[in-house]
Amino acid sequence: MPQICRKGRLANPRSTVKDNNVKSAGSTQTSFWKRSHYLDRMTLRQLVVAYFQHYTILVYLTLAVGCAVVFAIYPATLLQTLGCIAVAIFAWPLVWYCLHRWVLHGSWMYRIPAFAKTWKRIHYDHHQDPNHLEVLFGALWTTLPTLAIISLPLGYLIGGIGGAAAAFGWILLLTCYNEFIHCIQHLSFKPRWKHIANMKARHVAHHYHDENGNFGIANLMWDRILGTLYDKSQRPKRSPWVFNLGYDEEQAAKYPWVAQLSGGVASNGPSRRSKGE
């Protein structure tokens, strides 16, 4: 049975990179991948600097530029292009909601050895340390196939090669926007725009109060439609699984793979970091 640790700390904290010599997230003395970034200790400016250095964002933006080039070579009509953009704008919030609710917050992934490592990386680690920037961003091996499946076939049906490029390019840009809003929601920063502040409050509740709701990140429309939008006043009791997503000692005894990768099971709260981390 995996080792159970006191006060929610893991015996061998999962993949965090220590670098006490870096004074700020905006420092250029060490490359982005050699140091960790924690949003609760960063300014908005430091977030922007780190955001545009992260390899996932660079890949999304590069592919979006590539889509623009393909569209210029194989242009679709204005009506076709608008249709492709509409598909991207409509499909992405719905697909993200479904994935977040029924895949990332489901229990089936950690029960299958082949998927346990992926589930740990793309969501369990994020709920264990919500402010750790490196595990906040989605993994390319999961996001890019998903984005392609959502956008390319429909875009091609609407506008051929150019339509596929338009749909894929737009959904890549929407993903960049979604990731940035997600960062803002974990940043030690109070948004002035009421809409963003409301989304941040809902997402904080998702992480620290009750994980079974507020699944949207930059769009709460499907939470409203499907009845999962809430604020803390509607659910006065905190969920016991908000930090471990239901992967507790009992589950770890049956399905030990995530605990083995994490060095134990954290049960009382998110992983704690020393001041030097």
Buried (B, 14 or more C-beta within 10 A) or exposed (E): EBEBBEEBBBBEBBEBEEEEEBEBBBEEEEEBEEBBBBBEBBBEEBBBBBBEBBEBBEBBBEBBEBBEEBBEEBBBEEEBBBBBBEBBBEBBBBBBBEBBBEBBBBEEBBBEEEBBBBBBBBBBBBBBBBBBBBBBBBEEEBBBEBBBEBBBEBBBBBBBBBBBBBBBBBBBBBBBEBBBBBBBBBBEBEBEEEEBBEBBBBBBBBBBBBBBBBBBBBBBEBBEEBEBBBEBEEBEEEBEBBBBBBBBBEBBEEBBBBBBBBBBBBBEBBBBBEEEB
